[in-house]
Amino acid sequence: MIIDSDDVCPIVLVQVMRAFRDSKDGEEIIVKTKWEVVIQELKKWCDETGNEYLGWEKEGDRAVIKIRVSKKK
């Protein structure tokens, strides 16, 4: 699932939460945003929730962040 958003950081995080809710275990969520603070917030979220933070890279003026969903409990 790809989220390509120009919205401010809190809105991007809400979009990720919605994508997580609709995703299956093992799926990747790719977030493209101009807000680099999202990088740290998603890493922190992954650490807190057990999802896998796969890293990020710069693509033009956007950060592309990849996470892998883990719905194992």
Buried (B, 14 or more C-beta within 10 A) or exposed (E): BEBEBEBEBEEBBEBBEEBBEEBEEEBEBBBBBBBEBBBEBBBEBBEEEEBEBEEBEEEEEBBBBBBBBBEEE
